[in-house]
């Protein structure tokens, strides 16, 4: 049986801590979660990129200018969480398997 989260909390240093049903508590950096977002638009952004104009500057939204935070997590069935980030992104569905793989052991994090 796949381990599942039994507790979620934000640590003092603003990381997500997930306690898993088989015992360990793993830590998650918000930026690492955002960078690993599995939604279709994020996967597309991480794929091959066309050549860019070397003189063009990216435009950032107000949300992208602020420190990235978790705004909320919502269960999706019995297998995943949808995570809302402070930059307005909330379409990624993080399966328990993906979350488990992204976690860091507090002893080494």
Secondary structure, DSSP 4 states (H G I P E B T S, - for coil): ----EEEEEE-TTS-EEEEETTS-EEEE-HHHHHHT--SHHHHHHHS------TT------HHHHSPP-EEEEEEETTTEEEEEETTS----EEEHHHHHHH-EETTT-
